[in-house]
Amino acid sequence: MKQRLISAFIAALIAIPLIYVGSFYFYFGVGLLAILGFKELLDLRKSHQELPKLMIVISIICLTLLIYNHFLYQTIEFGISYEKIILCLILLGIPTIFYQDKYSTKDAFYLMGITFFLGITGNLFIIARNRGIELFIYLLSVPILTDTFAYIIGKLLGKNKLCPKISPNKTWEGSFAGFFAGTLGGTIIYSLLIKSFSWRVVLATALLSVIGQIGDLFMSKIKRENDIKDFSNIMPGHGGILDRIDSFIFVVLSYFLLMTFL
């Protein structure tokens, strides 16, 4: 527990100033997170044939292009240009012809998957922060409150397993507690920071809390399928980068999707 608290404190010391300042410093932090997350997902392939180093370099270049799609303009508009998407697909796909046995089409689609997953996520992190630190804090608060109360209540009162084959420690009691805490706390934070309240805010916050938990389970399933406890040990007591931001990733992705309907 002590190691866990120390790691969390150090992470907060790094993250809070970057979020507060925003601009280039925040962009750099997002890019670093994405590259570390990319490495964690790439390490899952240790049991397979090693990928050509050139393709890893190309993947990181594509990842950077997707994350910093609007870097020069510092725009808050949503979306990644088709030109960059097409370029990344070509750069990651065509080399299978030349590498043949060393770089298969399965390898190409694997790299495409993790590159676009992390690239789009990183891009939306930046867009969310550019729309205002208040919005970013709100989006960050929902998974934090949900995960914290789900963990505490699950430990104290949890009896009924939620998904024992995927995450044996999660319980329905903890899940419901996290849902109510995330919805109530997130709605209050939104109302205080953005000074707006409506049924849409409550509904959106509730959905984000649920989707955040589902995203957590999705990432846990990846670990379960690869027989690992954590994505890495970069944060002692917590695991890897993706272990810490798994819920937040899906909250941010879902927020931009929900905003088109609510």
N, C-alpha and C positions, 0 to 999 in steps of 0.2 A: 504493500500500500504506500509506503514512504517513497519508494522509487517511482511509483505511478504519479504521485503528487508532484514530485520534483520535475518529472518529464513534462507534466501538464503546465507547471509554472513556467518552465523554460520556453515551451511552445507558445504560451500566451505572451511572454515578453517579446517574442519575435513577431507574432501575428498581429497583435493589437496596434503597434505603431505603423505597420505596413497598411493595415486597413484604414487607420485614421488619416494617414498622409495621402494615400491613394497614388494617383499619377504613375510615374515610371517605377517607383519603388514597389508599388503594389503589383504592377504588371510583371516585374522581374520575379517577385515572390510566387505569383501564379505559374509562371513558366517553370520555375524550379520545382514546384509541387508536381506539375504535370510530368516533368522528366523523371522525377523520383518514382511517381506512380507508374510510368511507362516501364521503368526498370523492374519494378515489383511484378508487373504482369508478364514481362519478358522472362523473368526468372522462373516462372511456372513451367517453362518449356525445357528445364534442365534435363529432363529425361529424354528429350528428343534431340535430333541432330542440330548442332549449333548453326545459327543463322549467319550468313556472310556479314562481316562487319560493315561493308559498304551499305547494305540494306538497312542496318540499324541506324547508320548516320543519315541516310535518306529519310527514314521514318521520323527521326528527331527534327529534321528540317521541315518535313510536312507538318508535324505536330506544331512547330513554331509558327508556320504560315497560317494554320487554322486558328491558333490562339490569338495571334496578333493581326487578325484580319483587318481591323479598323484602327490599328495602332497609330498610323500617321495622322488620322483625323480625330482621334479620341471621341468617336461618335458613341451615342448611347443606343443607336438603332440595332435591332435584332437581325441576325443573319450572317451567313458566310457566303461569299461570292461563289458562283458556280465555276468561275475560272480556277479558283484555288482547289475546289473539290475535284474537278476534272484533272488538274495537274497532279494532285496527290494520287488519284486512282491510277494514272498512267505511270507515275514514278514508282509506285509500289507493285504494279501488276506486270508491266512489260518485261522487267528483268528476269522473270521466270523462264523466258525463252532462252536467254543467254546463259543463265546459271544451271539450268536443267536440273540435275539430281541434287545440287546443293541448295536450291531455293525453289520449292514446289509451289503450286497454286494454293495449297492449304496454308503454307507459310505466308503467302501474299495476303490471303484473306484474314489470317490471324493478325498480321501487322496492320492491315486496313482497319480491322475492328478496334484494336486498342488505340490506334492513332486517332481515328475519328471520335471515339468515345471520349478520350481525354482532351482532344483538341476542341471539340464543341463545348465540353464542360468548362474548360479554361476560358474560352471566348465568352461564355455566358457569365462566368465569375466577374470578368472585367466589365461587361455591359451592366451587370447589376450594381457594381460599385460606382460606375460612372453615372448611374441614374440617381445616386445619392447614398451617402453612408447610412442614412436612416433605413432605407430599404434593405441594404446589405445586413445591417444588424438584425433587422426583423427576420430575414431569411435564415440567418445564422442561429437566432434564438430558438426557432421552432424545433430543429433536430436536437439541439443541446438540451432543451427542457424535456423533450420527449424521451431521449436516451437516458438522461439522468434519473428521471422519476421512474422510468421502466426498470432501470437497474436496481434502484433502491427498493421499490415496492416488490419487485420480483424476488429480491433477496429476502425480504422480511415476510412477505405474505404469499409468495408464489407457490402454487401447488400443481396447477394444470399446465402441462407443457404446450407451448405454442406450435413449434415445429421441431420436434426432438431429433429428427433425422438430419436437419440442417444446422440448428443451433440449440443444443440440448439445455442450455441455461435460461432460455427465454420462456416466459410464461404468459398466459392470457391475462392474469392479474396485473403483471407488470406492463403488458401492452396497453391495457385499458387505462391504467394510471398515467402512462406516458402520453396517451392520446389526449386525455383531459387536461393534463398539465401543459402540453404543447399547444393545444387549441386555446385554452384560456390565457396562458401566459403570452403566447404569440399575438393573440388579438389585443391584449392590453398594451403590449410593447408597440404594436403597429399604431394603435390609437394615440398613444402618448407621443411617439416620434413623428408620425406622419400627420397626426391631427385629423384623422378621418376614421369614421366608423359606419359600417353598414352590414347587412346580412351577408353580402358578398365577401367581406373580409373574414367573417366567422367561418363561412363555408370553405373559402379558399384555405384558411389556416388549418381547418380540420382535415381537409384533403391532403395538404402538405405533410401533416403529422403522420397520417396513415401511409402515404407514399414513401416518406422517409424511412419508416419501419420496414416496408416492403423492400426498399433499396438496400437496407442493412441486411436483410435475409438473402437477397440476391448475391451480395458480395460474400456473405457467409457460405453460400452454396458453392461459389467458386473455390473457396478455401477447402471446403469439405470434399469436393471432387478431386482436388489435388493433394489431399492428405496433409494439409498444413494447418497450423493453429493461427499464425499471423502472416501477413504479406511480407513482412520483414521485421527486423528488430531495431530499426532506426530510432524508435522512441521506447526505451526500456519501460516495461510495465503496460505499454499501450499497443505495441506492435509497429506496424508500418504506417506510411502516409495514408494509404487507402483504408486502413483499419479505422483511422480517425475521421476521415471526411466522407465515408461511404454514404451515410444518410444525407449529408449536406449536398452531395453531388446530385442525388435524385430529387431533393427539395428544390434546388435551383433549376434543374431541367424541367421539373413539373410546373414551377411557377410561371415560366415563360409559355408553357403550353396552356395552363389554366387561364392566363390573361387574355387569350384569344376567345375564350368562351364566357368568362365572367365579367 
